[in-house]
Amino acid sequence: MTLKTALVLLAYLLVLLFFSLNPWLHPDSGSAFGKVSWDKIDHALAYSLLSSFLLFANRQDPRRGLTSLAVLLSCTSLGILVEYCQLWFTANR
């Protein structure tokens, strides 16, 4: 992974965390499918995109299978952690 790629990924991650944890943003939490809200769908898409970017950036890694598993587990864990942080630290998310 080049430095430029790493900086772009870091910028995306910081923007993603900024918008995920901002207490003054009021996402449209209307129901999309049953009990699943649009906020949850947006969240899943944003972290899926992060996973895709990371997998694409590491596509030439010789340990590709292990790297892919680590990326998917890390992004999923981060997404779940952010959901709990929204619950604990913001009143309107």
Jmol script that loads the backbone (N, CA, C; Angstrom):
load data "model"
ATOM      1  N   MET A   1       0.854  -1.170   0.000  1.00  0.00           N
ATOM      2  CA  MET A   1       0.000   0.000   0.000  1.00  0.00           C
ATOM      3  C   MET A   1       0.900   1.233   0.000  1.00  0.00           C
ATOM      4  N   THR A   2       0.597   2.162  -0.852  1.00  0.00           N
ATOM      5  CA  THR A   2       1.390   3.379  -0.930  1.00  0.00           C
ATOM      6  C   THR A   2       0.951   4.373   0.136  1.00  0.00           C
ATOM      7  N   LEU A   3       1.796   5.358   0.362  1.00  0.00           N
ATOM      8  CA  LEU A   3       1.472   6.392   1.345  1.00  0.00           C
ATOM      9  C   LEU A   3       0.235   7.171   0.919  1.00  0.00           C
ATOM     10  N   LYS A   4       0.109   7.461  -0.364  1.00  0.00           N
ATOM     11  CA  LYS A   4      -1.050   8.194  -0.860  1.00  0.00           C
ATOM     12  C   LYS A   4      -2.342   7.409  -0.599  1.00  0.00           C
ATOM     13  N   THR A   5      -2.316   6.110  -0.859  1.00  0.00           N
ATOM     14  CA  THR A   5      -3.481   5.262  -0.614  1.00  0.00           C
ATOM     15  C   THR A   5      -3.822   5.229   0.868  1.00  0.00           C
ATOM     16  N   ALA A   6      -2.801   5.100   1.698  1.00  0.00           N
ATOM     17  CA  ALA A   6      -3.021   5.064   3.143  1.00  0.00           C
ATOM     18  C   ALA A   6      -3.629   6.372   3.642  1.00  0.00           C
ATOM     19  N   LEU A   7      -3.177   7.495   3.102  1.00  0.00           N
ATOM     20  CA  LEU A   7      -3.727   8.785   3.514  1.00  0.00           C
ATOM     21  C   LEU A   7      -5.177   8.953   3.073  1.00  0.00           C
ATOM     22  N   VAL A   8      -5.499   8.478   1.884  1.00  0.00           N
ATOM     23  CA  VAL A   8      -6.883   8.542   1.408  1.00  0.00           C
ATOM     24  C   VAL A   8      -7.779   7.668   2.289  1.00  0.00           C
ATOM     25  N   LEU A   9      -7.316   6.469   2.629  1.00  0.00           N
ATOM     26  CA  LEU A   9      -8.090   5.585   3.501  1.00  0.00           C
ATOM     27  C   LEU A   9      -8.269   6.193   4.893  1.00  0.00           C
ATOM     28  N   LEU A  10      -7.224   6.801   5.400  1.00  0.00           N
ATOM     29  CA  LEU A  10      -7.308   7.452   6.707  1.00  0.00           C
ATOM     30  C   LEU A  10      -8.293   8.617   6.666  1.00  0.00           C
ATOM     31  N   ALA A  11      -8.258   9.391   5.600  1.00  0.00           N
ATOM     32  CA  ALA A  11      -9.196  10.508   5.457  1.00  0.00           C
ATOM     33  C   ALA A  11     -10.635   9.994   5.403  1.00  0.00           C
ATOM     34  N   TYR A  12     -10.867   8.924   4.633  1.00  0.00           N
ATOM     35  CA  TYR A  12     -12.215   8.354   4.566  1.00  0.00           C
ATOM     36  C   TYR A  12     -12.663   7.876   5.941  1.00  0.00           C
ATOM     37  N   LEU A  13     -11.779   7.212   6.668  1.00  0.00           N
ATOM     38  CA  LEU A  13     -12.117   6.715   8.000  1.00  0.00           C
ATOM     39  C   LEU A  13     -12.449   7.865   8.945  1.00  0.00           C
ATOM     40  N   LEU A  14     -11.667   8.935   8.913  1.00  0.00           N
ATOM     41  CA  LEU A  14     -11.922  10.074   9.790  1.00  0.00           C
ATOM     42  C   LEU A  14     -13.247  10.758   9.454  1.00  0.00           C
ATOM     43  N   VAL A  15     -13.539  10.922   8.175  1.00  0.00           N
ATOM     44  CA  VAL A  15     -14.816  11.519   7.769  1.00  0.00           C
ATOM     45  C   VAL A  15     -15.970  10.621   8.190  1.00  0.00           C
ATOM     46  N   LEU A  16     -15.795   9.317   8.004  1.00  0.00           N
ATOM     47  CA  LEU A  16     -16.820   8.355   8.390  1.00  0.00           C
ATOM     48  C   LEU A  16     -17.098   8.422   9.896  1.00  0.00           C
ATOM     49  N   LEU A  17     -16.049   8.449  10.695  1.00  0.00           N
ATOM     50  CA  LEU A  17     -16.223   8.537  12.144  1.00  0.00           C
ATOM     51  C   LEU A  17     -16.827   9.878  12.551  1.00  0.00           C
ATOM     52  N   PHE A  18     -16.422  10.951  11.887  1.00  0.00           N
ATOM     53  CA  PHE A  18     -16.984  12.274  12.178  1.00  0.00           C
ATOM     54  C   PHE A  18     -18.490  12.279  11.971  1.00  0.00           C
ATOM     55  N   PHE A  19     -18.939  11.772  10.824  1.00  0.00           N
ATOM     56  CA  PHE A  19     -20.374  11.776  10.547  1.00  0.00           C
ATOM     57  C   PHE A  19     -21.125  10.730  11.378  1.00  0.00           C
ATOM     58  N   SER A  20     -20.451   9.658  11.746  1.00  0.00           N
ATOM     59  CA  SER A  20     -21.117   8.628  12.543  1.00  0.00           C
ATOM     60  C   SER A  20     -21.345   9.061  13.985  1.00  0.00           C
ATOM     61  N   LEU A  21     -20.448   9.880  14.515  1.00  0.00           N
ATOM     62  CA  LEU A  21     -20.499  10.208  15.945  1.00  0.00           C
ATOM     63  C   LEU A  21     -20.911  11.643  16.245  1.00  0.00           C
ATOM     64  N   ASN A  22     -21.334  12.396  15.245  1.00  0.00           N
ATOM     65  CA  ASN A  22     -21.752  13.768  15.462  1.00  0.00           C
ATOM     66  C   ASN A  22     -23.110  13.820  16.146  1.00  0.00           C
ATOM     67  N   PRO A  23     -23.196  14.425  17.327  1.00  0.00           N
ATOM     68  CA  PRO A  23     -24.486  14.462  18.023  1.00  0.00           C
ATOM     69  C   PRO A  23     -25.487  15.428  17.398  1.00  0.00           C
ATOM     70  N   TRP A  24     -25.018  16.414  16.633  1.00  0.00           N
ATOM     71  CA  TRP A  24     -25.960  17.377  16.070  1.00  0.00           C
ATOM     72  C   TRP A  24     -26.530  16.951  14.717  1.00  0.00           C
ATOM     73  N   LEU A  25     -26.054  15.854  14.162  1.00  0.00           N
ATOM     74  CA  LEU A  25     -26.646  15.333  12.937  1.00  0.00           C
ATOM     75  C   LEU A  25     -27.846  14.475  13.303  1.00  0.00           C
ATOM     76  N   HIS A  26     -28.946  14.708  12.671  1.00  0.00           N
ATOM     77  CA  HIS A  26     -30.162  13.951  12.932  1.00  0.00           C
ATOM     78  C   HIS A  26     -30.474  13.090  11.717  1.00  0.00           C
ATOM     79  N   PRO A  27     -30.020  11.847  11.715  1.00  0.00           N
ATOM     80  CA  PRO A  27     -30.283  11.006  10.548  1.00  0.00           C
ATOM     81  C   PRO A  27     -31.768  10.675  10.423  1.00  0.00           C
ATOM     82  N   ASP A  28     -32.175  10.432   9.194  1.00  0.00           N
ATOM     83  CA  ASP A  28     -33.553   9.995   8.953  1.00  0.00           C
ATOM     84  C   ASP A  28     -33.675   8.579   9.481  1.00  0.00           C
ATOM     85  N   SER A  29     -34.300   8.434  10.620  1.00  0.00           N
ATOM     86  CA  SER A  29     -34.395   7.110  11.228  1.00  0.00           C
ATOM     87  C   SER A  29     -35.731   6.444  10.929  1.00  0.00           C
ATOM     88  N   GLY A  30     -36.378   6.904   9.860  1.00  0.00           N
ATOM     89  CA  GLY A  30     -37.624   6.268   9.463  1.00  0.00           C
ATOM     90  C   GLY A  30     -37.384   4.829   9.044  1.00  0.00           C
ATOM     91  N   SER A  31     -38.405   4.041   9.149  1.00  0.00           N
ATOM     92  CA  SER A  31     -38.292   2.618   8.846  1.00  0.00           C
ATOM     93  C   SER A  31     -38.095   2.393   7.345  1.00  0.00           C
ATOM     94  N   ALA A  32     -37.105   1.580   7.010  1.00  0.00           N
ATOM     95  CA  ALA A  32     -36.848   1.227   5.617  1.00  0.00           C
ATOM     96  C   ALA A  32     -37.479  -0.126   5.311  1.00  0.00           C
ATOM     97  N   PHE A  33     -37.172  -1.106   6.144  1.00  0.00           N
ATOM     98  CA  PHE A  33     -37.681  -2.470   5.985  1.00  0.00           C
ATOM     99  C   PHE A  33     -38.023  -3.010   7.360  1.00  0.00           C
ATOM    100  N   GLY A  34     -39.259  -2.977   7.715  1.00  0.00           N
ATOM    101  CA  GLY A  34     -39.661  -3.480   9.033  1.00  0.00           C
ATOM    102  C   GLY A  34     -39.066  -2.635  10.139  1.00  0.00           C
ATOM    103  N   LYS A  35     -38.231  -3.247  10.979  1.00  0.00           N
ATOM    104  CA  LYS A  35     -37.608  -2.540  12.091  1.00  0.00           C
ATOM    105  C   LYS A  35     -36.244  -1.976  11.737  1.00  0.00           C
ATOM    106  N   VAL A  36     -35.791  -2.171  10.509  1.00  0.00           N
ATOM    107  CA  VAL A  36     -34.486  -1.669  10.077  1.00  0.00           C
ATOM    108  C   VAL A  36     -34.654  -0.236   9.577  1.00  0.00           C
ATOM    109  N   SER A  37     -33.906   0.693  10.175  1.00  0.00           N
ATOM    110  CA  SER A  37     -34.020   2.104   9.800  1.00  0.00           C
ATOM    111  C   SER A  37     -33.006   2.456   8.715  1.00  0.00           C
ATOM    112  N   TRP A  38     -33.235   3.591   8.066  1.00  0.00           N
ATOM    113  CA  TRP A  38     -32.320   4.069   7.035  1.00  0.00           C
ATOM    114  C   TRP A  38     -30.950   4.359   7.618  1.00  0.00           C
ATOM    115  N   ASP A  39     -30.892   4.797   8.862  1.00  0.00           N
ATOM    116  CA  ASP A  39     -29.619   5.075   9.521  1.00  0.00           C
ATOM    117  C   ASP A  39     -28.752   3.818   9.566  1.00  0.00           C
ATOM    118  N   LYS A  40     -29.349   2.694   9.903  1.00  0.00           N
ATOM    119  CA  LYS A  40     -28.603   1.430   9.970  1.00  0.00           C
ATOM    120  C   LYS A  40     -28.133   0.986   8.581  1.00  0.00           C
ATOM    121  N   ILE A  41     -28.959   1.202   7.576  1.00  0.00           N
ATOM    122  CA  ILE A  41     -28.585   0.833   6.209  1.00  0.00           C
ATOM    123  C   ILE A  41     -27.435   1.712   5.728  1.00  0.00           C
ATOM    124  N   ASP A  42     -27.520   3.018   5.987  1.00  0.00           N
ATOM    125  CA  ASP A  42     -26.426   3.926   5.619  1.00  0.00           C
ATOM    126  C   ASP A  42     -25.130   3.536   6.317  1.00  0.00           C
ATOM    127  N   HIS A  43     -25.250   3.195   7.584  1.00  0.00           N
ATOM    128  CA  HIS A  43     -24.092   2.789   8.381  1.00  0.00           C
ATOM    129  C   HIS A  43     -23.447   1.536   7.775  1.00  0.00           C
ATOM    130  N   ALA A  44     -24.246   0.545   7.468  1.00  0.00           N
ATOM    131  CA  ALA A  44     -23.720  -0.699   6.889  1.00  0.00           C
ATOM    132  C   ALA A  44     -23.066  -0.450   5.536  1.00  0.00           C
ATOM    133  N   LEU A  45     -23.668   0.395   4.722  1.00  0.00           N
ATOM    134  CA  LEU A  45     -23.082   0.700   3.413  1.00  0.00           C
ATOM    135  C   LEU A  45     -21.757   1.445   3.543  1.00  0.00           C
ATOM    136  N   ALA A  46     -21.679   2.387   4.469  1.00  0.00           N
ATOM    137  CA  ALA A  46     -20.452   3.161   4.655  1.00  0.00           C
ATOM    138  C   ALA A  46     -19.300   2.270   5.121  1.00  0.00           C
ATOM    139  N   TYR A  47     -19.571   1.357   6.041  1.00  0.00           N
ATOM    140  CA  TYR A  47     -18.510   0.478   6.536  1.00  0.00           C
ATOM    141  C   TYR A  47     -18.197  -0.641   5.542  1.00  0.00           C
ATOM    142  N   SER A  48     -19.157  -1.020   4.723  1.00  0.00           N
ATOM    143  CA  SER A  48     -18.887  -1.961   3.634  1.00  0.00           C
ATOM    144  C   SER A  48     -17.979  -1.321   2.600  1.00  0.00           C
ATOM    145  N   LEU A  49     -18.204  -0.048   2.339  1.00  0.00           N
ATOM    146  CA  LEU A  49     -17.343   0.681   1.413  1.00  0.00           C
ATOM    147  C   LEU A  49     -15.927   0.794   1.979  1.00  0.00           C
ATOM    148  N   LEU A  50     -15.797   1.032   3.272  1.00  0.00           N
ATOM    149  CA  LEU A  50     -14.484   1.052   3.913  1.00  0.00           C
ATOM    150  C   LEU A  50     -13.791  -0.294   3.742  1.00  0.00           C
ATOM    151  N   SER A  51     -14.516  -1.376   3.968  1.00  0.00           N
ATOM    152  CA  SER A  51     -13.951  -2.717   3.776  1.00  0.00           C
ATOM    153  C   SER A  51     -13.500  -2.919   2.338  1.00  0.00           C
ATOM    154  N   SER A  52     -14.315  -2.493   1.395  1.00  0.00           N
ATOM    155  CA  SER A  52     -13.969  -2.647  -0.022  1.00  0.00           C
ATOM    156  C   SER A  52     -12.712  -1.862  -0.370  1.00  0.00           C
ATOM    157  N   PHE A  53     -12.617  -0.634   0.133  1.00  0.00           N
ATOM    158  CA  PHE A  53     -11.419   0.168  -0.119  1.00  0.00           C
ATOM    159  C   PHE A  53     -10.173  -0.506   0.453  1.00  0.00           C
ATOM    160  N   LEU A  54     -10.275  -1.011   1.670  1.00  0.00           N
ATOM    161  CA  LEU A  54      -9.127  -1.673   2.297  1.00  0.00           C
ATOM    162  C   LEU A  54      -8.738  -2.960   1.560  1.00  0.00           C
ATOM    163  N   LEU A  55      -9.728  -3.727   1.155  1.00  0.00           N
ATOM    164  CA  LEU A  55      -9.437  -4.954   0.413  1.00  0.00           C
ATOM    165  C   LEU A  55      -8.799  -4.634  -0.935  1.00  0.00           C
ATOM    166  N   PHE A  56      -9.282  -3.604  -1.592  1.00  0.00           N
ATOM    167  CA  PHE A  56      -8.706  -3.207  -2.872  1.00  0.00           C
ATOM    168  C   PHE A  56      -7.279  -2.702  -2.693  1.00  0.00           C
ATOM    169  N   ALA A  57      -7.030  -1.942  -1.632  1.00  0.00           N
ATOM    170  CA  ALA A  57      -5.693  -1.410  -1.382  1.00  0.00           C
ATOM    171  C   ALA A  57      -4.688  -2.516  -1.068  1.00  0.00           C
ATOM    172  N   ASN A  58      -5.161  -3.624  -0.514  1.00  0.00           N
ATOM    173  CA  ASN A  58      -4.275  -4.736  -0.145  1.00  0.00           C
ATOM    174  C   ASN A  58      -4.406  -5.921  -1.091  1.00  0.00           C
ATOM    175  N   ARG A  59      -4.837  -5.685  -2.298  1.00  0.00           N
ATOM    176  CA  ARG A  59      -5.083  -6.785  -3.236  1.00  0.00           C
ATOM    177  C   ARG A  59      -3.813  -7.514  -3.644  1.00  0.00           C
ATOM    178  N   GLN A  60      -2.657  -6.898  -3.487  1.00  0.00           N
ATOM    179  CA  GLN A  60      -1.412  -7.544  -3.892  1.00  0.00           C
ATOM    180  C   GLN A  60      -0.663  -8.151  -2.715  1.00  0.00           C
ATOM    181  N   ASP A  61      -1.268  -8.178  -1.575  1.00  0.00           N
ATOM    182  CA  ASP A  61      -0.646  -8.763  -0.387  1.00  0.00           C
ATOM    183  C   ASP A  61      -0.538 -10.271  -0.575  1.00  0.00           C
ATOM    184  N   PRO A  62       0.642 -10.854  -0.347  1.00  0.00           N
ATOM    185  CA  PRO A  62       0.792 -12.295  -0.529  1.00  0.00           C
ATOM    186  C   PRO A  62      -0.051 -13.129   0.437  1.00  0.00           C
ATOM    187  N   ARG A  63      -0.394 -12.571   1.582  1.00  0.00           N
ATOM    188  CA  ARG A  63      -1.257 -13.271   2.549  1.00  0.00           C
ATOM    189  C   ARG A  63      -2.681 -12.767   2.406  1.00  0.00           C
ATOM    190  N   ARG A  64      -3.182 -12.767   1.207  1.00  0.00           N
ATOM    191  CA  ARG A  64      -4.457 -12.133   0.883  1.00  0.00           C
ATOM    192  C   ARG A  64      -5.639 -12.690   1.683  1.00  0.00           C
ATOM    193  N   GLY A  65      -5.688 -13.977   1.881  1.00  0.00           N
ATOM    194  CA  GLY A  65      -6.804 -14.572   2.623  1.00  0.00           C
ATOM    195  C   GLY A  65      -6.843 -14.100   4.062  1.00  0.00           C
ATOM    196  N   LEU A  66      -5.698 -14.116   4.703  1.00  0.00           N
ATOM    197  CA  LEU A  66      -5.613 -13.671   6.098  1.00  0.00           C
ATOM    198  C   LEU A  66      -5.880 -12.172   6.207  1.00  0.00           C
ATOM    199  N   THR A  67      -5.353 -11.412   5.259  1.00  0.00           N
ATOM    200  CA  THR A  67      -5.580  -9.973   5.244  1.00  0.00           C
ATOM    201  C   THR A  67      -7.064  -9.666   5.046  1.00  0.00           C
ATOM    202  N   SER A  68      -7.712 -10.374   4.146  1.00  0.00           N
ATOM    203  CA  SER A  68      -9.136 -10.161   3.888  1.00  0.00           C
ATOM    204  C   SER A  68      -9.965 -10.445   5.137  1.00  0.00           C
ATOM    205  N   LEU A  69      -9.656 -11.530   5.811  1.00  0.00           N
ATOM    206  CA  LEU A  69     -10.368 -11.869   7.041  1.00  0.00           C
ATOM    207  C   LEU A  69     -10.156 -10.795   8.105  1.00  0.00           C
ATOM    208  N   ALA A  70      -8.915 -10.319   8.250  1.00  0.00           N
ATOM    209  CA  ALA A  70      -8.614  -9.279   9.238  1.00  0.00           C
ATOM    210  C   ALA A  70      -9.347  -7.981   8.910  1.00  0.00           C
ATOM    211  N   VAL A  71      -9.397  -7.618   7.630  1.00  0.00           N
ATOM    212  CA  VAL A  71     -10.102  -6.393   7.219  1.00  0.00           C
ATOM    213  C   VAL A  71     -11.590  -6.509   7.520  1.00  0.00           C
ATOM    214  N   LEU A  72     -12.191  -7.616   7.143  1.00  0.00           N
ATOM    215  CA  LEU A  72     -13.631  -7.789   7.356  1.00  0.00           C
ATOM    216  C   LEU A  72     -13.989  -7.805   8.844  1.00  0.00           C
ATOM    217  N   LEU A  73     -13.204  -8.500   9.636  1.00  0.00           N
ATOM    218  CA  LEU A  73     -13.463  -8.536  11.081  1.00  0.00           C
ATOM    219  C   LEU A  73     -13.241  -7.168  11.729  1.00  0.00           C
ATOM    220  N   SER A  74     -12.200  -6.472  11.299  1.00  0.00           N
ATOM    221  CA  SER A  74     -11.903  -5.146  11.862  1.00  0.00           C
ATOM    222  C   SER A  74     -12.991  -4.140  11.522  1.00  0.00           C
ATOM    223  N   CYS A  75     -13.418  -4.104  10.270  1.00  0.00           N
ATOM    224  CA  CYS A  75     -14.455  -3.140   9.862  1.00  0.00           C
ATOM    225  C   CYS A  75     -15.796  -3.473  10.508  1.00  0.00           C
ATOM    226  N   THR A  76     -16.107  -4.749  10.630  1.00  0.00           N
ATOM    227  CA  THR A  76     -17.351  -5.145  11.295  1.00  0.00           C
ATOM    228  C   THR A  76     -17.307  -4.764  12.773  1.00  0.00           C
ATOM    229  N   SER A  77     -16.189  -5.033  13.421  1.00  0.00           N
ATOM    230  CA  SER A  77     -16.040  -4.671  14.836  1.00  0.00           C
ATOM    231  C   SER A  77     -16.105  -3.168  15.039  1.00  0.00           C
ATOM    232  N   LEU A  78     -15.460  -2.415  14.151  1.00  0.00           N
ATOM    233  CA  LEU A  78     -15.502  -0.962  14.250  1.00  0.00           C
ATOM    234  C   LEU A  78     -16.924  -0.448  14.056  1.00  0.00           C
ATOM    235  N   GLY A  79     -17.644  -1.002  13.106  1.00  0.00           N
ATOM    236  CA  GLY A  79     -19.032  -0.598  12.875  1.00  0.00           C
ATOM    237  C   GLY A  79     -19.917  -0.856  14.083  1.00  0.00           C
ATOM    238  N   ILE A  80     -19.740  -2.017  14.704  1.00  0.00           N
ATOM    239  CA  ILE A  80     -20.518  -2.351  15.906  1.00  0.00           C
ATOM    240  C   ILE A  80     -20.136  -1.425  17.057  1.00  0.00           C
ATOM    241  N   LEU A  81     -18.851  -1.165  17.221  1.00  0.00           N
ATOM    242  CA  LEU A  81     -18.387  -0.258  18.276  1.00  0.00           C
ATOM    243  C   LEU A  81     -18.954   1.145  18.085  1.00  0.00           C
ATOM    244  N   VAL A  82     -18.981   1.625  16.858  1.00  0.00           N
ATOM    245  CA  VAL A  82     -19.531   2.958  16.586  1.00  0.00           C
ATOM    246  C   VAL A  82     -21.025   2.994  16.894  1.00  0.00           C
ATOM    247  N   GLU A  83     -21.739   1.914  16.571  1.00  0.00           N
ATOM    248  CA  GLU A  83     -23.171   1.871  16.911  1.00  0.00           C
ATOM    249  C   GLU A  83     -23.370   1.994  18.420  1.00  0.00           C
ATOM    250  N   TYR A  84     -22.557   1.300  19.205  1.00  0.00           N
ATOM    251  CA  TYR A  84     -22.665   1.405  20.659  1.00  0.00           C
ATOM    252  C   TYR A  84     -22.237   2.782  21.148  1.00  0.00           C
ATOM    253  N   CYS A  85     -21.217   3.369  20.534  1.00  0.00           N
ATOM    254  CA  CYS A  85     -20.805   4.727  20.905  1.00  0.00           C
ATOM    255  C   CYS A  85     -21.913   5.725  20.624  1.00  0.00           C
ATOM    256  N   GLN A  86     -22.636   5.543  19.524  1.00  0.00           N
ATOM    257  CA  GLN A  86     -23.782   6.408  19.231  1.00  0.00           C
ATOM    258  C   GLN A  86     -24.834   6.272  20.329  1.00  0.00           C
ATOM    259  N   LEU A  87     -25.058   5.068  20.769  1.00  0.00           N
ATOM    260  CA  LEU A  87     -26.058   4.810  21.815  1.00  0.00           C
ATOM    261  C   LEU A  87     -25.623   5.439  23.136  1.00  0.00           C
ATOM    262  N   TRP A  88     -24.347   5.273  23.486  1.00  0.00           N
ATOM    263  CA  TRP A  88     -23.848   5.740  24.791  1.00  0.00           C
ATOM    264  C   TRP A  88     -23.588   7.238  24.848  1.00  0.00           C
ATOM    265  N   PHE A  89     -23.069   7.836  23.764  1.00  0.00           N
ATOM    266  CA  PHE A  89     -22.565   9.199  23.842  1.00  0.00           C
ATOM    267  C   PHE A  89     -23.404  10.241  23.126  1.00  0.00           C
ATOM    268  N   THR A  90     -24.372   9.834  22.347  1.00  0.00           N
ATOM    269  CA  THR A  90     -25.214  10.814  21.660  1.00  0.00           C
ATOM    270  C   THR A  90     -26.680  10.505  21.983  1.00  0.00           C
ATOM    271  N   ALA A  91     -27.422  11.559  22.207  1.00  0.00           N
ATOM    272  CA  ALA A  91     -28.821  11.367  22.602  1.00  0.00           C
ATOM    273  C   ALA A  91     -29.754  11.160  21.411  1.00  0.00           C
ATOM    274  N   ASN A  92     -29.374  11.639  20.243  1.00  0.00           N
ATOM    275  CA  ASN A  92     -30.304  11.603  19.111  1.00  0.00           C
ATOM    276  C   ASN A  92     -29.866  10.686  17.992  1.00  0.00           C
ATOM    277  N   ARG A  93     -28.947   9.789  18.213  1.00  0.00           N
ATOM    278  CA  ARG A  93     -28.480   8.909  17.140  1.00  0.00           C
ATOM    279  C   ARG A  93     -29.025   7.536  17.336  1.00  0.00           C
TER     280      ARG A  93
END
end "model"
wireframe off; spacefill off
backbone 0.3
color backbone group
